[in-house]
Amino acid sequence: MAGEFDGRIKYSGRAVDGADPGEVVWREKLREDRLRDLGVVVIRWVWNDLFMPKRFEQLLLGGLRRAQLR
């Protein structure tokens, strides 16, 4: 299982490397596709998930369950 935090700034045109939002999304998609091709379950979370511990726990446990089914 792999996880990625998605902050809004990443898609706002202010990416760390200066990439435009479309490029950021494209690279994210390719990266996630490669992981899934390897059988890795990918989960994502945002700030709101971190402020709701039960929600974050559900995301993690759901990802672990999906990973165990593979």
mmCIF file as Biopython writes it, N, C-alpha, C and O atoms, coordinates in Angstrom:
data_model
#
loop_
_atom_site.group_PDB
_atom_site.id
_atom_site.type_symbol
_atom_site.label_atom_id
_atom_site.label_alt_id
_atom_site.label_comp_id
_atom_site.label_asym_id
_atom_site.label_entity_id
_atom_site.label_seq_id
_atom_site.pdbx_PDB_ins_code
_atom_site.Cartn_x
_atom_site.Cartn_y
_atom_site.Cartn_z
_atom_site.occupancy
_atom_site.B_iso_or_equiv
_atom_site.auth_seq_id
_atom_site.auth_asym_id
_atom_site.pdbx_PDB_model_num
ATOM 1   N N  . MET A ? 1  ? 0.843   -1.160  0.000   1.0 0.0 1  A 1 
ATOM 2   C CA . MET A ? 1  ? 0.000   0.000   0.000   1.0 0.0 1  A 1 
ATOM 3   C C  . MET A ? 1  ? 0.897   1.233   0.000   1.0 0.0 1  A 1 
ATOM 4   O O  . MET A ? 1  ? 1.938   1.267   0.656   1.0 0.0 1  A 1 
ATOM 5   N N  . ALA A ? 2  ? 0.470   2.234   -0.745  1.0 0.0 2  A 1 
ATOM 6   C CA . ALA A ? 2  ? 1.169   3.516   -0.780  1.0 0.0 2  A 1 
ATOM 7   C C  . ALA A ? 2  ? 0.129   4.606   -0.588  1.0 0.0 2  A 1 
ATOM 8   O O  . ALA A ? 2  ? -1.026  4.449   -0.984  1.0 0.0 2  A 1 
ATOM 9   N N  . GLY A ? 3  ? 0.536   5.694   0.011   1.0 0.0 3  A 1 
ATOM 10  C CA . GLY A ? 3  ? -0.374  6.808   0.217   1.0 0.0 3  A 1 
ATOM 11  C C  . GLY A ? 3  ? 0.248   8.110   -0.223  1.0 0.0 3  A 1 
ATOM 12  O O  . GLY A ? 3  ? 1.468   8.272   -0.236  1.0 0.0 3  A 1 
ATOM 13  N N  . GLU A ? 4  ? -0.629  9.041   -0.587  1.0 0.0 4  A 1 
ATOM 14  C CA . GLU A ? 4  ? -0.140  10.352  -1.007  1.0 0.0 4  A 1 
ATOM 15  C C  . GLU A ? 4  ? -1.062  11.428  -0.459  1.0 0.0 4  A 1 
ATOM 16  O O  . GLU A ? 4  ? -2.285  11.350  -0.570  1.0 0.0 4  A 1 
ATOM 17  N N  . PHE A ? 5  ? -0.440  12.428  0.132   1.0 0.0 5  A 1 
ATOM 18  C CA . PHE A ? 5  ? -1.171  13.591  0.622   1.0 0.0 5  A 1 
ATOM 19  C C  . PHE A ? 5  ? -1.356  14.561  -0.533  1.0 0.0 5  A 1 
ATOM 20  O O  . PHE A ? 5  ? -0.401  14.904  -1.229  1.0 0.0 5  A 1 
ATOM 21  N N  . ASP A ? 6  ? -2.582  14.997  -0.727  1.0 0.0 6  A 1 
ATOM 22  C CA . ASP A ? 6  ? -2.877  15.965  -1.783  1.0 0.0 6  A 1 
ATOM 23  C C  . ASP A ? 6  ? -3.258  17.300  -1.154  1.0 0.0 6  A 1 
ATOM 24  O O  . ASP A ? 6  ? -4.345  17.454  -0.597  1.0 0.0 6  A 1 
ATOM 25  N N  . GLY A ? 7  ? -2.354  18.253  -1.250  1.0 0.0 7  A 1 
ATOM 26  C CA . GLY A ? 7  ? -2.656  19.599  -0.802  1.0 0.0 7  A 1 
ATOM 27  C C  . GLY A ? 7  ? -3.096  20.431  -1.995  1.0 0.0 7  A 1 
ATOM 28  O O  . GLY A ? 7  ? -2.624  20.223  -3.113  1.0 0.0 7  A 1 
ATOM 29  N N  . ARG A ? 8  ? -3.976  21.351  -1.762  1.0 0.0 8  A 1 
ATOM 30  C CA . ARG A ? 8  ? -4.534  22.164  -2.846  1.0 0.0 8  A 1 
ATOM 31  C C  . ARG A ? 8  ? -3.457  22.959  -3.575  1.0 0.0 8  A 1 
ATOM 32  O O  . ARG A ? 8  ? -3.572  23.196  -4.778  1.0 0.0 8  A 1 
ATOM 33  N N  . ILE A ? 9  ? -2.427  23.368  -2.872  1.0 0.0 9  A 1 
ATOM 34  C CA . ILE A ? 9  ? -1.392  24.200  -3.497  1.0 0.0 9  A 1 
ATOM 35  C C  . ILE A ? 9  ? -0.716  23.471  -4.660  1.0 0.0 9  A 1 
ATOM 36  O O  . ILE A ? 9  ? -0.249  24.099  -5.610  1.0 0.0 9  A 1 
ATOM 37  N N  . LYS A ? 10 ? -0.671  22.149  -4.576  1.0 0.0 10 A 1 
ATOM 38  C CA . LYS A ? 10 ? -0.037  21.353  -5.635  1.0 0.0 10 A 1 
ATOM 39  C C  . LYS A ? 10 ? -0.730  21.562  -6.977  1.0 0.0 10 A 1 
ATOM 40  O O  . LYS A ? 10 ? -0.093  21.454  -8.025  1.0 0.0 10 A 1 
ATOM 41  N N  . TYR A ? 11 ? -2.015  21.856  -6.956  1.0 0.0 11 A 1 
ATOM 42  C CA . TYR A ? 11 ? -2.801  22.010  -8.181  1.0 0.0 11 A 1 
ATOM 43  C C  . TYR A ? 11 ? -3.079  23.472  -8.527  1.0 0.0 11 A 1 
ATOM 44  O O  . TYR A ? 11 ? -3.803  23.756  -9.481  1.0 0.0 11 A 1 
ATOM 45  N N  . SER A ? 12 ? -2.514  24.391  -7.765  1.0 0.0 12 A 1 
ATOM 46  C CA . SER A ? 12 ? -2.857  25.803  -7.919  1.0 0.0 12 A 1 
ATOM 47  C C  . SER A ? 12 ? -1.913  26.570  -8.835  1.0 0.0 12 A 1 
ATOM 48  O O  . SER A ? 12 ? -2.072  27.778  -9.013  1.0 0.0 12 A 1 
ATOM 49  N N  . GLY A ? 13 ? -0.942  25.893  -9.413  1.0 0.0 13 A 1 
ATOM 50  C CA . GLY A ? 13 ? 0.022   26.591  -10.246 1.0 0.0 13 A 1 
ATOM 51  C C  . GLY A ? 13 ? 1.247   27.020  -9.471  1.0 0.0 13 A 1 
ATOM 52  O O  . GLY A ? 13 ? 2.128   27.691  -10.008 1.0 0.0 13 A 1 
ATOM 53  N N  . ARG A ? 14 ? 1.303   26.633  -8.204  1.0 0.0 14 A 1 
ATOM 54  C CA . ARG A ? 14 ? 2.457   26.978  -7.380  1.0 0.0 14 A 1 
ATOM 55  C C  . ARG A ? 14 ? 3.185   25.718  -6.916  1.0 0.0 14 A 1 
ATOM 56  O O  . ARG A ? 14 ? 3.672   25.650  -5.787  1.0 0.0 14 A 1 
ATOM 57  N N  . ALA A ? 15 ? 3.253   24.733  -7.792  1.0 0.0 15 A 1 
ATOM 58  C CA . ALA A ? 15 ? 3.961   23.495  -7.453  1.0 0.0 15 A 1 
ATOM 59  C C  . ALA A ? 15 ? 5.416   23.815  -7.145  1.0 0.0 15 A 1 
ATOM 60  O O  . ALA A ? 15 ? 5.961   24.802  -7.639  1.0 0.0 15 A 1 
ATOM 61  N N  . VAL A ? 16 ? 6.028   22.994  -6.344  1.0 0.0 16 A 1 
ATOM 62  C CA . VAL A ? 16 ? 7.410   23.227  -5.916  1.0 0.0 16 A 1 
ATOM 63  C C  . VAL A ? 16 ? 8.340   23.412  -7.103  1.0 0.0 16 A 1 
ATOM 64  O O  . VAL A ? 16 ? 9.223   24.269  -7.075  1.0 0.0 16 A 1 
ATOM 65  N N  . ASP A ? 17 ? 8.146   22.608  -8.155  1.0 0.0 17 A 1 
ATOM 66  C CA . ASP A ? 17 ? 9.036   22.707  -9.314  1.0 0.0 17 A 1 
ATOM 67  C C  . ASP A ? 17 ? 8.524   23.681  -10.369 1.0 0.0 17 A 1 
ATOM 68  O O  . ASP A ? 17 ? 9.103   23.781  -11.451 1.0 0.0 17 A 1 
ATOM 69  N N  . GLY A ? 18 ? 7.449   24.396  -10.067 1.0 0.0 18 A 1 
ATOM 70  C CA . GLY A ? 18 ? 6.913   25.382  -10.993 1.0 0.0 18 A 1 
ATOM 71  C C  . GLY A ? 18 ? 6.050   24.818  -12.104 1.0 0.0 18 A 1 
ATOM 72  O O  . GLY A ? 18 ? 5.648   25.554  -13.005 1.0 0.0 18 A 1 
ATOM 73  N N  . ALA A ? 19 ? 5.758   23.524  -12.058 1.0 0.0 19 A 1 
ATOM 74  C CA . ALA A ? 19 ? 4.944   22.893  -13.106 1.0 0.0 19 A 1 
ATOM 75  C C  . ALA A ? 19 ? 3.513   23.423  -13.063 1.0 0.0 19 A 1 
ATOM 76  O O  . ALA A ? 19 ? 2.991   23.759  -12.000 1.0 0.0 19 A 1 
ATOM 77  N N  . ASP A ? 20 ? 2.889   23.491  -14.246 1.0 0.0 20 A 1 
ATOM 78  C CA . ASP A ? 20 ? 1.498   23.935  -14.280 1.0 0.0 20 A 1 
ATOM 79  C C  . ASP A ? 20 ? 0.607   22.803  -13.760 1.0 0.0 20 A 1 
ATOM 80  O O  . ASP A ? 20 ? 1.019   21.643  -13.771 1.0 0.0 20 A 1 
ATOM 81  N N  . PRO A ? 21 ? -0.602  23.125  -13.305 1.0 0.0 21 A 1 
ATOM 82  C CA . PRO A ? 21 ? -1.488  22.122  -12.707 1.0 0.0 21 A 1 
ATOM 83  C C  . PRO A ? 21 ? -1.759  20.920  -13.605 1.0 0.0 21 A 1 
ATOM 84  O O  . PRO A ? 21 ? -1.833  19.796  -13.109 1.0 0.0 21 A 1 
ATOM 85  N N  . GLY A ? 22 ? -1.908  21.124  -14.895 1.0 0.0 22 A 1 
ATOM 86  C CA . GLY A ? 22 ? -2.140  20.006  -15.803 1.0 0.0 22 A 1 
ATOM 87  C C  . GLY A ? 22 ? -0.984  19.026  -15.799 1.0 0.0 22 A 1 
ATOM 88  O O  . GLY A ? 22 ? -1.192  17.813  -15.808 1.0 0.0 22 A 1 
ATOM 89  N N  . GLU A ? 23 ? 0.225   19.542  -15.784 1.0 0.0 23 A 1 
ATOM 90  C CA . GLU A ? 23 ? 1.416   18.689  -15.738 1.0 0.0 23 A 1 
ATOM 91  C C  . GLU A ? 23 ? 1.495   17.945  -14.406 1.0 0.0 23 A 1 
ATOM 92  O O  . GLU A ? 23 ? 1.863   16.771  -14.367 1.0 0.0 23 A 1 
ATOM 93  N N  . VAL A ? 24 ? 1.152   18.625  -13.330 1.0 0.0 24 A 1 
ATOM 94  C CA . VAL A ? 24 ? 1.163   17.988  -12.009 1.0 0.0 24 A 1 
ATOM 95  C C  . VAL A ? 24 ? 0.207   16.800  -11.988 1.0 0.0 24 A 1 
ATOM 96  O O  . VAL A ? 24 ? 0.561   15.721  -11.513 1.0 0.0 24 A 1 
ATOM 97  N N  . VAL A ? 25 ? -1.003  16.998  -12.503 1.0 0.0 25 A 1 
ATOM 98  C CA . VAL A ? 25 ? -1.999  15.920  -12.533 1.0 0.0 25 A 1 
ATOM 99  C C  . VAL A ? 25 ? -1.526  14.787  -13.431 1.0 0.0 25 A 1 
ATOM 100 O O  . VAL A ? 25 ? -1.678  13.617  -13.078 1.0 0.0 25 A 1 
ATOM 101 N N  . TRP A ? 26 ? -0.955  15.112  -14.581 1.0 0.0 26 A 1 
ATOM 102 C CA . TRP A ? 26 ? -0.481  14.084  -15.508 1.0 0.0 26 A 1 
ATOM 103 C C  . TRP A ? 26 ? 0.607   13.217  -14.867 1.0 0.0 26 A 1 
ATOM 104 O O  . TRP A ? 26 ? 0.559   11.990  -14.957 1.0 0.0 26 A 1 
ATOM 105 N N  . ARG A ? 27 ? 1.584   13.857  -14.222 1.0 0.0 27 A 1 
ATOM 106 C CA . ARG A ? 27 ? 2.661   13.092  -13.574 1.0 0.0 27 A 1 
ATOM 107 C C  . ARG A ? 27 ? 2.112   12.232  -12.437 1.0 0.0 27 A 1 
ATOM 108 O O  . ARG A ? 27 ? 2.550   11.101  -12.224 1.0 0.0 27 A 1 
ATOM 109 N N  . GLU A ? 28 ? 1.150   12.792  -11.718 1.0 0.0 28 A 1 
ATOM 110 C CA . GLU A ? 28 ? 0.511   12.044  -10.632 1.0 0.0 28 A 1 
ATOM 111 C C  . GLU A ? 28 ? -0.172  10.791  -11.178 1.0 0.0 28 A 1 
ATOM 112 O O  . GLU A ? 28 ? -0.056  9.710   -10.599 1.0 0.0 28 A 1 
ATOM 113 N N  . LYS A ? 29 ? -0.879  10.941  -12.286 1.0 0.0 29 A 1 
ATOM 114 C CA . LYS A ? 29 ? -1.571  9.814   -12.909 1.0 0.0 29 A 1 
ATOM 115 C C  . LYS A ? 29 ? -0.583  8.742   -13.349 1.0 0.0 29 A 1 
ATOM 116 O O  . LYS A ? 29 ? -0.792  7.560   -13.077 1.0 0.0 29 A 1 
ATOM 117 N N  . LEU A ? 30 ? 0.490   9.141   -14.025 1.0 0.0 30 A 1 
ATOM 118 C CA . LEU A ? 30 ? 1.491   8.176   -14.485 1.0 0.0 30 A 1 
ATOM 119 C C  . LEU A ? 30 ? 2.144   7.442   -13.314 1.0 0.0 30 A 1 
ATOM 120 O O  . LEU A ? 30 ? 2.353   6.230   -13.366 1.0 0.0 30 A 1 
ATOM 121 N N  . ARG A ? 31 ? 2.459   8.191   -12.263 1.0 0.0 31 A 1 
ATOM 122 C CA . ARG A ? 31 ? 3.080   7.595   -11.073 1.0 0.0 31 A 1 
ATOM 123 C C  . ARG A ? 31 ? 2.137   6.571   -10.437 1.0 0.0 31 A 1 
ATOM 124 O O  . ARG A ? 31 ? 2.547   5.467   -10.078 1.0 0.0 31 A 1 
ATOM 125 N N  . GLU A ? 32 ? 0.877   6.957   -10.309 1.0 0.0 32 A 1 
ATOM 126 C CA . GLU A ? 32 ? -0.094  6.053   -9.693  1.0 0.0 32 A 1 
ATOM 127 C C  . GLU A ? 32 ? -0.348  4.833   -10.579 1.0 0.0 32 A 1 
ATOM 128 O O  . GLU A ? 32 ? -0.501  3.724   -10.068 1.0 0.0 32 A 1 
ATOM 129 N N  . ASP A ? 33 ? -0.395  5.020   -11.886 1.0 0.0 33 A 1 
ATOM 130 C CA . ASP A ? 33 ? -0.561  3.882   -12.804 1.0 0.0 33 A 1 
ATOM 131 C C  . ASP A ? 33 ? 0.586   2.884   -12.656 1.0 0.0 33 A 1 
ATOM 132 O O  . ASP A ? 33 ? 0.359   1.674   -12.651 1.0 0.0 33 A 1 
ATOM 133 N N  . ARG A ? 34 ? 1.816   3.386   -12.534 1.0 0.0 34 A 1 
ATOM 134 C CA . ARG A ? 34 ? 2.971   2.490   -12.367 1.0 0.0 34 A 1 
ATOM 135 C C  . ARG A ? 34 ? 2.862   1.695   -11.069 1.0 0.0 34 A 1 
ATOM 136 O O  . ARG A ? 34 ? 3.155   0.500   -11.043 1.0 0.0 34 A 1 
ATOM 137 N N  . LEU A ? 35 ? 2.445   2.349   -10.007 1.0 0.0 35 A 1 
ATOM 138 C CA . LEU A ? 35 ? 2.279   1.649   -8.733  1.0 0.0 35 A 1 
ATOM 139 C C  . LEU A ? 35 ? 1.196   0.585   -8.825  1.0 0.0 35 A 1 
ATOM 140 O O  . LEU A ? 35 ? 1.377   -0.539  -8.357  1.0 0.0 35 A 1 
ATOM 141 N N  . ARG A ? 36 ? 0.077   0.941   -9.427  1.0 0.0 36 A 1 
ATOM 142 C CA . ARG A ? 36 ? -1.020  -0.028  -9.564  1.0 0.0 36 A 1 
ATOM 143 C C  . ARG A ? 36 ? -0.613  -1.204  -10.446 1.0 0.0 36 A 1 
ATOM 144 O O  . ARG A ? 36 ? -1.014  -2.338  -10.187 1.0 0.0 36 A 1 
ATOM 145 N N  . ASP A ? 37 ? 0.175   -0.945  -11.478 1.0 0.0 37 A 1 
ATOM 146 C CA . ASP A ? 37 ? 0.679   -2.036  -12.323 1.0 0.0 37 A 1 
ATOM 147 C C  . ASP A ? 37 ? 1.517   -3.027  -11.515 1.0 0.0 37 A 1 
ATOM 148 O O  . ASP A ? 37 ? 1.603   -4.205  -11.860 1.0 0.0 37 A 1 
ATOM 149 N N  . LEU A ? 38 ? 2.125   -2.543  -10.450 1.0 0.0 38 A 1 
ATOM 150 C CA . LEU A ? 38 ? 2.916   -3.404  -9.567  1.0 0.0 38 A 1 
ATOM 151 C C  . LEU A ? 38 ? 2.053   -4.082  -8.505  1.0 0.0 38 A 1 
ATOM 152 O O  . LEU A ? 38 ? 2.558   -4.850  -7.685  1.0 0.0 38 A 1 
ATOM 153 N N  . GLY A ? 39 ? 0.762   -3.798  -8.522  1.0 0.0 39 A 1 
ATOM 154 C CA . GLY A ? 39 ? -0.145  -4.394  -7.540  1.0 0.0 39 A 1 
ATOM 155 C C  . GLY A ? 39 ? -0.271  -3.608  -6.253  1.0 0.0 39 A 1 
ATOM 156 O O  . GLY A ? 39 ? -0.813  -4.110  -5.268  1.0 0.0 39 A 1 
ATOM 157 N N  . VAL A ? 40 ? 0.222   -2.388  -6.250  1.0 0.0 40 A 1 
ATOM 158 C CA . VAL A ? 40 ? 0.176   -1.556  -5.053  1.0 0.0 40 A 1 
ATOM 159 C C  . VAL A ? 40 ? -1.179  -0.851  -4.975  1.0 0.0 40 A 1 
ATOM 160 O O  . VAL A ? 40 ? -1.642  -0.267  -5.955  1.0 0.0 40 A 1 
ATOM 161 N N  . VAL A ? 41 ? -1.804  -0.912  -3.805  1.0 0.0 41 A 1 
ATOM 162 C CA . VAL A ? 41 ? -3.034  -0.162  -3.554  1.0 0.0 41 A 1 
ATOM 163 C C  . VAL A ? 41 ? -2.624  1.253   -3.170  1.0 0.0 41 A 1 
ATOM 164 O O  . VAL A ? 41 ? -1.787  1.444   -2.288  1.0 0.0 41 A 1 
ATOM 165 N N  . VAL A ? 42 ? -3.210  2.240   -3.828  1.0 0.0 42 A 1 
ATOM 166 C CA . VAL A ? 42 ? -2.872  3.642   -3.577  1.0 0.0 42 A 1 
ATOM 167 C C  . VAL A ? 42 ? -4.045  4.319   -2.885  1.0 0.0 42 A 1 
ATOM 168 O O  . VAL A ? 42 ? -5.186  4.229   -3.338  1.0 0.0 42 A 1 
ATOM 169 N N  . ILE A ? 43 ? -3.753  4.993   -1.787  1.0 0.0 43 A 1 
ATOM 170 C CA . ILE A ? 43 ? -4.773  5.787   -1.109  1.0 0.0 43 A 1 
ATOM 171 C C  . ILE A ? 43 ? -4.315  7.237   -1.103  1.0 0.0 43 A 1 
ATOM 172 O O  . ILE A ? 43 ? -3.120  7.525   -1.169  1.0 0.0 43 A 1 
ATOM 173 N N  . ARG A ? 44 ? -5.272  8.137   -1.022  1.0 0.0 44 A 1 
ATOM 174 C CA . ARG A ? 44 ? -4.980  9.576   -1.019  1.0 0.0 44 A 1 
ATOM 175 C C  . ARG A ? 44 ? -5.751  10.234  0.111   1.0 0.0 44 A 1 
ATOM 176 O O  . ARG A ? 44 ? -6.836  9.795   0.493   1.0 0.0 44 A 1 
ATOM 177 N N  . TRP A ? 45 ? -5.167  11.289  0.631   1.0 0.0 45 A 1 
ATOM 178 C CA . TRP A ? 45 ? -5.876  12.051  1.649   1.0 0.0 45 A 1 
ATOM 179 C C  . TRP A ? 45 ? -5.554  13.523  1.492   1.0 0.0 45 A 1 
ATOM 180 O O  . TRP A ? 45 ? -4.574  13.906  0.853   1.0 0.0 45 A 1 
ATOM 181 N N  . VAL A ? 46 ? -6.406  14.334  2.091   1.0 0.0 46 A 1 
ATOM 182 C CA . VAL A ? 46 ? -6.275  15.791  2.053   1.0 0.0 46 A 1 
ATOM 183 C C  . VAL A ? 46 ? -6.304  16.306  3.489   1.0 0.0 46 A 1 
ATOM 184 O O  . VAL A ? 46 ? -6.506  15.539  4.431   1.0 0.0 46 A 1 
ATOM 185 N N  . TRP A ? 47 ? -6.101  17.608  3.642   1.0 0.0 47 A 1 
ATOM 186 C CA . TRP A ? 47 ? -6.069  18.203  4.979   1.0 0.0 47 A 1 
ATOM 187 C C  . TRP A ? 47 ? -7.289  17.835  5.806   1.0 0.0 47 A 1 
ATOM 188 O O  . TRP A ? 47 ? -7.152  17.461  6.971   1.0 0.0 47 A 1 
ATOM 189 N N  . ASN A ? 48 ? -8.482  17.934  5.226   1.0 0.0 48 A 1 
ATOM 190 C CA . ASN A ? 48 ? -9.701  17.650  5.992   1.0 0.0 48 A 1 
ATOM 191 C C  . ASN A ? 48 ? -9.684  16.245  6.580   1.0 0.0 48 A 1 
ATOM 192 O O  . ASN A ? 48 ? -10.177 16.032  7.687   1.0 0.0 48 A 1 
ATOM 193 N N  . ASP A ? 49 ? -9.123  15.287  5.850   1.0 0.0 49 A 1 
ATOM 194 C CA . ASP A ? 49 ? -9.038  13.919  6.371   1.0 0.0 49 A 1 
ATOM 195 C C  . ASP A ? 49 ? -8.155  13.862  7.618   1.0 0.0 49 A 1 
ATOM 196 O O  . ASP A ? 49 ? -8.435  13.106  8.548   1.0 0.0 49 A 1 
ATOM 197 N N  . LEU A ? 50 ? -7.102  14.653  7.633   1.0 0.0 50 A 1 
ATOM 198 C CA . LEU A ? 50 ? -6.188  14.650  8.777   1.0 0.0 50 A 1 
ATOM 199 C C  . LEU A ? 50 ? -6.816  15.289  10.005  1.0 0.0 50 A 1 
ATOM 200 O O  . LEU A ? 50 ? -6.458  14.950  11.133  1.0 0.0 50 A 1 
ATOM 201 N N  . PHE A ? 51 ? -7.749  16.212  9.796   1.0 0.0 51 A 1 
ATOM 202 C CA . PHE A ? 51 ? -8.430  16.859  10.918  1.0 0.0 51 A 1 
ATOM 203 C C  . PHE A ? 51 ? -9.582  16.025  11.452  1.0 0.0 51 A 1 
ATOM 204 O O  . PHE A ? 51 ? -10.190 16.372  12.465  1.0 0.0 51 A 1 
ATOM 205 N N  . MET A ? 52 ? -9.885  14.924  10.772  1.0 0.0 52 A 1 
ATOM 206 C CA . MET A ? 52 ? -10.935 14.005  11.217  1.0 0.0 52 A 1 
ATOM 207 C C  . MET A ? 52 ? -10.295 12.626  11.375  1.0 0.0 52 A 1 
ATOM 208 O O  . MET A ? 52 ? -10.323 11.812  10.452  1.0 0.0 52 A 1 
ATOM 209 N N  . PRO A ? 53 ? -9.719  12.368  12.549  1.0 0.0 53 A 1 
ATOM 210 C CA . PRO A ? 53 ? -8.959  11.134  12.747  1.0 0.0 53 A 1 
ATOM 211 C C  . PRO A ? 53 ? -9.723  9.862   12.376  1.0 0.0 53 A 1 
ATOM 212 O O  . PRO A ? 53 ? -9.131  8.932   11.828  1.0 0.0 53 A 1 
ATOM 213 N N  . LYS A ? 54 ? -11.018 9.804   12.661  1.0 0.0 54 A 1 
ATOM 214 C CA . LYS A ? 54 ? -11.796 8.611   12.303  1.0 0.0 54 A 1 
ATOM 215 C C  . LYS A ? 54 ? -11.830 8.428   10.792  1.0 0.0 54 A 1 
ATOM 216 O O  . LYS A ? 54 ? -11.690 7.311   10.293  1.0 0.0 54 A 1 
ATOM 217 N N  . ARG A ? 55 ? -12.014 9.517   10.069  1.0 0.0 55 A 1 
ATOM 218 C CA . ARG A ? 55 ? -12.039 9.456   8.606   1.0 0.0 55 A 1 
ATOM 219 C C  . ARG A ? 55 ? -10.685 8.976   8.077   1.0 0.0 55 A 1 
ATOM 220 O O  . ARG A ? 55 ? -10.631 8.127   7.187   1.0 0.0 55 A 1 
ATOM 221 N N  . PHE A ? 56 ? -9.607  9.512   8.618   1.0 0.0 56 A 1 
ATOM 222 C CA . PHE A ? 56 ? -8.275  9.112   8.172   1.0 0.0 56 A 1 
ATOM 223 C C  . PHE A ? 56 ? -8.031  7.631   8.475   1.0 0.0 56 A 1 
ATOM 224 O O  . PHE A ? 56 ? -7.474  6.901   7.655   1.0 0.0 56 A 1 
ATOM 225 N N  . GLU A ? 57 ? -8.452  7.205   9.653   1.0 0.0 57 A 1 
ATOM 226 C CA . GLU A ? 57 ? -8.329  5.795   10.013  1.0 0.0 57 A 1 
ATOM 227 C C  . GLU A ? 57 ? -9.094  4.916   9.019   1.0 0.0 57 A 1 
ATOM 228 O O  . GLU A ? 57 ? -8.600  3.865   8.611   1.0 0.0 57 A 1 
ATOM 229 N N  . GLN A ? 58 ? -10.291 5.342   8.631   1.0 0.0 58 A 1 
ATOM 230 C CA . GLN A ? 58 ? -11.086 4.578   7.663   1.0 0.0 58 A 1 
ATOM 231 C C  . GLN A ? 58 ? -10.376 4.488   6.312   1.0 0.0 58 A 1 
ATOM 232 O O  . GLN A ? 58 ? -10.393 3.440   5.667   1.0 0.0 58 A 1 
ATOM 233 N N  . LEU A ? 59 ? -9.757  5.581   5.888   1.0 0.0 59 A 1 
ATOM 234 C CA . LEU A ? 59 ? -9.001  5.554   4.631   1.0 0.0 59 A 1 
ATOM 235 C C  . LEU A ? 59 ? -7.867  4.531   4.690   1.0 0.0 59 A 1 
ATOM 236 O O  . LEU A ? 59 ? -7.679  3.737   3.768   1.0 0.0 59 A 1 
ATOM 237 N N  . LEU A ? 60 ? -7.120  4.568   5.789   1.0 0.0 60 A 1 
ATOM 238 C CA . LEU A ? 60 ? -5.994  3.644   5.942   1.0 0.0 60 A 1 
ATOM 239 C C  . LEU A ? 60 ? -6.460  2.193   6.015   1.0 0.0 60 A 1 
ATOM 240 O O  . LEU A ? 60 ? -5.908  1.322   5.344   1.0 0.0 60 A 1 
ATOM 241 N N  . LEU A ? 61 ? -7.476  1.940   6.830   1.0 0.0 61 A 1 
ATOM 242 C CA . LEU A ? 61 ? -7.968  0.569   6.972   1.0 0.0 61 A 1 
ATOM 243 C C  . LEU A ? 61 ? -8.577  0.055   5.673   1.0 0.0 61 A 1 
ATOM 244 O O  . LEU A ? 61 ? -8.414  -1.116  5.331   1.0 0.0 61 A 1 
ATOM 245 N N  . GLY A ? 62 ? -9.278  0.925   4.950   1.0 0.0 62 A 1 
ATOM 246 C CA . GLY A ? 62 ? -9.831  0.526   3.656   1.0 0.0 62 A 1 
ATOM 247 C C  . GLY A ? 62 ? -8.732  0.150   2.675   1.0 0.0 62 A 1 
ATOM 248 O O  . GLY A ? 62 ? -8.859  -0.830  1.941   1.0 0.0 62 A 1 
ATOM 249 N N  . GLY A ? 63 ? -7.663  0.921   2.662   1.0 0.0 63 A 1 
ATOM 250 C CA . GLY A ? 63 ? -6.533  0.606   1.794   1.0 0.0 63 A 1 
ATOM 251 C C  . GLY A ? 63 ? -5.876  -0.708  2.178   1.0 0.0 63 A 1 
ATOM 252 O O  . GLY A ? 63 ? -5.511  -1.505  1.314   1.0 0.0 63 A 1 
ATOM 253 N N  . LEU A ? 64 ? -5.727  -0.931  3.477   1.0 0.0 64 A 1 
ATOM 254 C CA . LEU A ? 64 ? -5.131  -2.188  3.934   1.0 0.0 64 A 1 
ATOM 255 C C  . LEU A ? 64 ? -6.003  -3.381  3.557   1.0 0.0 64 A 1 
ATOM 256 O O  . LEU A ? 64 ? -5.488  -4.420  3.143   1.0 0.0 64 A 1 
ATOM 257 N N  . ARG A ? 65 ? -7.312  -3.239  3.696   1.0 0.0 65 A 1 
ATOM 258 C CA . ARG A ? 65 ? -8.220  -4.328  3.309   1.0 0.0 65 A 1 
ATOM 259 C C  . ARG A ? 65 ? -8.098  -4.638  1.821   1.0 0.0 65 A 1 
ATOM 260 O O  . ARG A ? 65 ? -8.024  -5.801  1.425   1.0 0.0 65 A 1 
ATOM 261 N N  . ARG A ? 66 ? -8.077  -3.586  0.999   1.0 0.0 66 A 1 
ATOM 262 C CA . ARG A ? 66 ? -7.935  -3.805  -0.447  1.0 0.0 66 A 1 
ATOM 263 C C  . ARG A ? 66 ? -6.596  -4.461  -0.773  1.0 0.0 66 A 1 
ATOM 264 O O  . ARG A ? 66 ? -6.515  -5.319  -1.652  1.0 0.0 66 A 1 
ATOM 265 N N  . ALA A ? 67 ? -5.553  -4.055  -0.064  1.0 0.0 67 A 1 
ATOM 266 C CA . ALA A ? 67 ? -4.226  -4.633  -0.309  1.0 0.0 67 A 1 
ATOM 267 C C  . ALA A ? 67 ? -4.197  -6.113  0.070   1.0 0.0 67 A 1 
ATOM 268 O O  . ALA A ? 67 ? -3.536  -6.908  -0.598  1.0 0.0 67 A 1 
ATOM 269 N N  . GLN A ? 68 ? -4.897  -6.483  1.119   1.0 0.0 68 A 1 
ATOM 270 C CA . GLN A ? 68 ? -4.912  -7.880  1.557   1.0 0.0 68 A 1 
ATOM 271 C C  . GLN A ? 68 ? -5.684  -8.764  0.590   1.0 0.0 68 A 1 
ATOM 272 O O  . GLN A ? 68 ? -5.432  -9.967  0.523   1.0 0.0 68 A 1 
ATOM 273 N N  . LEU A ? 69 ? -6.618  -8.193  -0.159  1.0 0.0 69 A 1 
ATOM 274 C CA . LEU A ? 69 ? -7.415  -8.963  -1.111  1.0 0.0 69 A 1 
ATOM 275 C C  . LEU A ? 69 ? -6.620  -9.319  -2.360  1.0 0.0 69 A 1 
ATOM 276 O O  . LEU A ? 69 ? -7.044  -10.171 -3.141  1.0 0.0 69 A 1 
ATOM 277 N N  . ARG A ? 70 ? -5.490  -8.687  -2.554  1.0 0.0 70 A 1 
ATOM 278 C CA . ARG A ? 70 ? -4.692  -8.926  -3.768  1.0 0.0 70 A 1 
ATOM 279 C C  . ARG A ? 70 ? -3.790  -10.109 -3.610  1.0 0.0 70 A 1 
ATOM 280 O O  . ARG A ? 70 ? -3.052  -10.450 -4.534  1.0 0.0 70 A 1 
#
